Amino acid sequence: MNPTCALIFPPLWYYASLPPDLSYTAGALIAAGIDTFCWDLSAGLNHHLLGKHPAFAALRSPNTYSDLATIQGATSQLEAKSDAIGRPFGAEYGTRGLTLGGLDPTHLPSITRVGLNSFRNPALPFLKDQAQEVVATNPPLIAIACVHPEQLVFAPLFGRLLRLAGYEGLLVLYGCLEDVLSPQDLAPDLMGKPRHLLFDDFDGVILGEAETALVELCSRSGHDLSGIPNFLWREQPHRTPLPHREDLKAHPGPDFSWARPEHYPYPQPVIDLRLGRGCTWGRCAFCAIQAHHPGYRSGSVEAVGEGMARAHEALGSTMFRLRDELLTPVQLRRLADVVATLPFPAHWMARMRFQPGLTREILEHAASTGLSELWMGLESAVPRVRNLMGKGVEQDVVERLIDDVFNAGIRLRLLCIVGFPGERVDEAEQTGEFLARYIDKITLFSLTPFQLMRYSPMVAHPGRYGLLPVPSPHPSHERLLFQLPVASSTQNEVEEVYERLVM
């Protein structure tokens, strides 16, 4: 009999696509001879609460997407319905997030107290039912992903529900294939004294890439768990795990056999794929990605094409998102060459840096193969602020690429940060003015308040950035911090600018 593992993706991720931490992890485990079962509870929760609404059915119909007003109408109806569901619980619920009222998401006792309160958590009945369903399969190993801030609430909460449902096997936390957070960010608290409260329910935490660690955990189920790569065992929480990086050239690729297409609000599921791990730039002062994946490694562009073909065969999918933190211009060109050979028309998006080597010719070639959207990190429209950040891009390159992307017929989403330490009020205002000037060539933009990621390079140099540490109100063995509370000399003034810009 093969060993068995269950992979859980908790609520509530703000994307409605198939998460790589399920598909790629499952692919590796299945290739290793492990029977693997996956639960996407993020998509499952939305389907459970909203799936019977006519607007959900409308978003699953191809006919809806022929008219922008119809799409917007269905989306607005779902948001109104989700808001009505959350309001009696004092919760903020939308299709892209669930925030429980009166809960401190950095404090594990608060998470447990509020999360298990049936008057405060609209997701609780669904999560209880799913915990019982998972336990009924009796897997020796259950791994719960934690790659998004709201999963800091629902990952430990679901772990507690599994234990309350009678689960006695191995329970671990994992995840590193998204760009916001990873259990690695929690390591300073998890490895402290006294023993962290997370280990009351979890046997350990995978700090880094998970495939090899999970395979070894399956082979050692119920035995000594020391020495497993990247694995922080609760019996040895102060011992730094042996580091390990996966061989991406040998990775078997994603598996999609677990997906339930009816749970996703699209005609066919949108598929997230990865070419590499880590960041091809890796120098931004605010970013912690280099801690999640030290150094950059690339798989093959052919493997990405195979993943697209596999998803199309299994699910009929034609929409793909490259979730690499950044593709290089060479990678974009080579990937476009591969996509052009697929026997079906693919639509895909990617994330890129503003850089001189990204030419109009490359963009036009990629667009001809179905590249429909680029996400690009502008962060600030002011060169001085970008230099503080370590972005490494000149203003003329930024402006040229906005024009080139638009002229190639590719949608452009710009990502911006407001309130980076050292940014002046007038500089934050200049970013708003820049976005207004180019608004006809930008499809979407996001303005995010600065957050100090725990493993970002600037944490090691607080004086250089004028950072003023703010102590956490919670002891280390009770908290789940992936970002650090901080103040800066211009924080209040820039926050006022942020409020004006988002309005």
HELIX and SHEET records of a PDB file:
HELIX    1   1 PRO A   20  ALA A   31  1                                  12    
HELIX    2   2 LEU A   41  LEU A   50  1                                  10    
HELIX    3   3 PRO A   54  LEU A   59  1                                   6    
HELIX    4   4 PRO A   62  SER A   66  5                                   5    
HELIX    5   5 LEU A   68  GLY A   86  1                                  19    
HELIX    6   6 ARG A   87  PHE A   89  5                                   3    
HELIX    7   7 LEU A  108  GLY A  115  1                                   8    
HELIX    8   8 LEU A  124  ALA A  136  1                                  13    
HELIX    9   9 GLN A  151  LEU A  164  1                                  14    
HELIX   10  10 PRO A  183  LEU A  186  5                                   4    
HELIX   11  11 ALA A  187  LEU A  190  1                                   4    
HELIX   12  12 LEU A  197  ASP A  200  5                                   4    
HELIX   13  13 GLU A  211  SER A  219  1                                   9    
HELIX   14  14 LEU A  248  ALA A  250  5                                   3    
HELIX   15  15 PRO A  261  HIS A  263  5                                   3    
HELIX   16  16 ILE A  289  HIS A  292  1                                   4    
HELIX   17  17 VAL A  301  LEU A  315  1                                  15    
HELIX   18  18 PRO A  329  VAL A  339  1                                  11    
HELIX   19  19 ARG A  360  SER A  368  1                                   9    
HELIX   20  20 PRO A  383  MET A  389  1                                   7    
HELIX   21  21 GLN A  395  ASN A  407  1                                  13    
HELIX   22  22 VAL A  425  ARG A  437  1                                  13    
HELIX   23  23 ILE A  439  LYS A  441  5                                   3    
HELIX   24  24 PRO A  457  ALA A  460  5                                   4    
HELIX   25  25 PRO A  462  TYR A  465  1                                   4    
HELIX   26  26 SER A  476  GLU A  478  5                                   3    
HELIX   27  27 GLN A  491  VAL A  502  1                                  12    
SHEET    1   A 6 ASP A  35  ASP A  40  0                                        
SHEET    2   A 6 THR A   4  PHE A   9  1                                        
SHEET    3   A 6 LEU A 141  ALA A 145  1                                        
SHEET    4   A 6 LEU A 170  TYR A 174  1                                        
SHEET    5   A 6 GLY A 204  ILE A 206  1                                        
SHEET    6   A 6 PHE A 231  TRP A 233 -1                                        
SHEET    1   B 2 GLU A  92  GLY A  94  0                                        
SHEET    2   B 2 GLY A  97  THR A  99 -1                                        
SHEET    1   C 6 ILE A 271  LEU A 273  0                                        
SHEET    2   C 6 MET A 319  LEU A 322  1                                        
SHEET    3   C 6 HIS A 347  MET A 352  1                                        
SHEET    4   C 6 LEU A 371  GLU A 379  1                                        
SHEET    5   C 6 ARG A 411  VAL A 418  1                                        
SHEET    6   C 6 LEU A 444  PRO A 449  1                                        
SHEET    1   D 2 GLY A 276  ARG A 277  0                                        
SHEET    2   D 2 ARG A 297  SER A 298 -1                                        
SHEET    1   E 2 LEU A 452  MET A 453  0                                        
SHEET    2   E 2 GLN A 483  LEU A 484 -1                                        
SHEET    1   F 2 LEU A 467  PRO A 469  0                                        
SHEET    2   F 2 VAL A 486  SER A 488 -1                                        
END                                                                             
